[in-house]
Amino acid sequence: MSEANRDKRITLAWTGASGAPYGLRLLECLLAANYHVYLLVSSAARVVLATEHGLKLPAGPDAAKATLVKHLGCAPEGLEVCGKEDWFSPVASGSAAPKQMVICPCSAGTLASVAHGLSDNLLERAADVVLKERGQLLMVVRETPFSTLHLENMLKLSQMGATIMPAAPGFYHQPASIDDLVDFMVARILDHLGVEQGLVPRWGYDQRK
């Protein structure tokens, strides 16, 4: 694999927090930007996806990929769905893993597991790898209110170099729909990843016009 292609790889993880539309829209945007996405989906995330978006994702990686490709209408080459114990996946090793990872949405349980380096499944291991390799880890935490323990875990991870991005969309762009609110958060994530996006106008530009 060429260095140019290696730079266009990213790990995306979905956990059991509310906010499945954020994760699905982010996947769609990353694939449209020609990223090769390694997708990690927890069992709880599949339940949330079915509840919030009406999309029933099979447990098997191949069947899950086929379902997502059909749902998004995307090319299959850019998406790789990994099993939760696929220890031979590139994301499991610092010598092969993408340098960028987003957990969106991120549950409080996943937050705690990553903060304490448990690595009990591939999702947690992938996050651990990005941290130890000094890569870019974005955690889109979806919980309210935050307990002291949640805040302590977020502080711990921030001090390790992770970026904590609570799923808290703004309203200054005058959203007219749920999709507009989802796009706001996804746009902020893409900005942090350095991915060009036109989902939401940037502050101070359209207002001045």
N, C-alpha and C positions, 0 to 999 in steps of 0.2 A: 504493500500500500504506500502511495506517495505521501510526502509530508503535507502537500496541499489537501489531500483527501483526509488525512489524519486530523487536520485542523477543523474539518467540517463534521466531526463526530461529537455526539453529546449523549449523556445518559439522562433519561427522564423517568421519574418514579411517581407512581400514584399510590397513595395510602388511603386509609379508611376515614379520613376527615371529610366533612361536608365540603363541597367545592369541586365536584367532578367536572362540571363544565369548564372550569379554569384549565384543568389538565388536558381535557380533550381539545380545547381551542389552541392551547400551546403546542400540542402535538401537530395539529393541522398546520400551524404557522411555521414550525421548524421544518416539516417535510416540504412545505412550499418554498422554503429558503434553501432547499437542496442539502439539508443536513441528513446525515445517517444517524438515526435515533435508535438507541438501545432502550427499550421500554420495559420497566419493571413494575408489575402490578400485584399488590397484595390481595389476599382473599377478601379482606374487608372492603378494599377499593372496588372490587367487582360488585359487591352488594350496593355500595353507594352509587356507582355508575348506573346500575339498573333502577335504583330508586329515584335519583335526581334527573337522569337524562333518558331513562327508558331504554337504555342500551344494555342488552344482556351479553356479557363477554364470557366466552367459554374459559374453562380453567387451563386447558392445554395451550401452550405457546403458539403452536402452528394454527390451531383453530381460532385463537384470539387474534392473531395477525390477520387471518383471512377476513374475520368479521370487521376489523378496523379498516382494512383496505377497502372493503365494500362500502362501509359507512361513510368514509371520508372521500372516496373516489380518488385515492392516491395511488402512485406506483408502488408496487410491493418491495422494490429494491432498497428503498430508503429506510425501511422499518424492520427492526429485529426485536421480537418479543422474547424475553428471557424467562425461564422458569425460576422459581424462588430458591431452588437449590442447584442451579446450573453453575457449578463452581469452575467450569472450564470456559465460561463466558469471558470475553476480554475485560469486562468491567470489574472482574474479581481480582485483577492483578495490576499492580502499579506499573508494570512493564508494558501494558497494553491498553489500559483503560483510557477513555476520553478524559481530557483535562477539565471538562465542564460537566456539572450535574445539577439538575433541578429536581427538588421534591415538591410536587404541586398536585393536589394539596398535601400538606404535611400534617399528620396527626400529632397530638401531644405525646402519644406513646412512641412514635417514630423519633420525635425530637429527643425524648429521653434516652432511647436506645443508642442513637448516634452520639449524643453527648457523652455517653459512658462507654462507647466503643464495644458494644456487645457483639455485633456482627453475627447474629444468630441465623440470618438468612442473606440472600444475595443483595437485597436492597440495602440492608444495613452495612454489609461488607463494601458495597460500591461507594457508599458515602464515606466510609472509613478510609478507603483507598484515595479518594479525591482529597481528603483532609491531609493525609500523611504525605501525599505527593505535592502538597501546596498548590492544588488546583483551585477551581472556582466552584463553590457549593452554595446554591441558593435554596433556601428553605421557606416555602410559602405556607406559613403556619395558619391554620384555620381553627380557632378556638376562641371562646369568650365566655366569661371573663378569664384572664390569665391568673392562675394561682401563683403563689410565691415560688413553688417548685418549677413551674413552666418558665417563669422569668429567670430563675437561676440557670436553668438549662439553656435558655436562649443567650444569656450573658456568657456562659461557658463556651458555647459554640461560636459566638461572635469573637471572643478572644482567641479562638483557634483559627479564625480567618473566614468562617462561614458568613454569608449575608442572610440576615433574617428579614423576610418580607411578609409581614402579616397580610392576609387577604382582606385589605381595607381599601376598596376603590374610592376614588374621589368623585366629586359631583360638579366641579367647575366647568366640565365640558358639556354640561346639561344633558345627561343621558336620558334617552327616551324609551329605553327598553332594558331588559335583563342582559341581553347580548352586549349592549353598550357598556354596562358595568363589568362584564366579563372581559371585554376587550381592553378596558382601562388597565386592569391588573396584568393581563397578558402583554400589553404594550410595555409596561414598566419592567417586566421580566426580560423581554427581548432587548430593551435598552441596556440592561445590566449585562446581558450576554454579548452585546456588541452586534446584534442582528438588526438589520434595517427593517423598519416597520412603518406602516402608514395607518395603523388602526385608530390612533387618537392624535389630534393636533397637539403640538408641543406648546407649553405655556409661554405666553408673551408674543407669539407670532400671529396667529389668527386674530387674537384680541386687538392687536395694534392695527391690523388691516381693517 
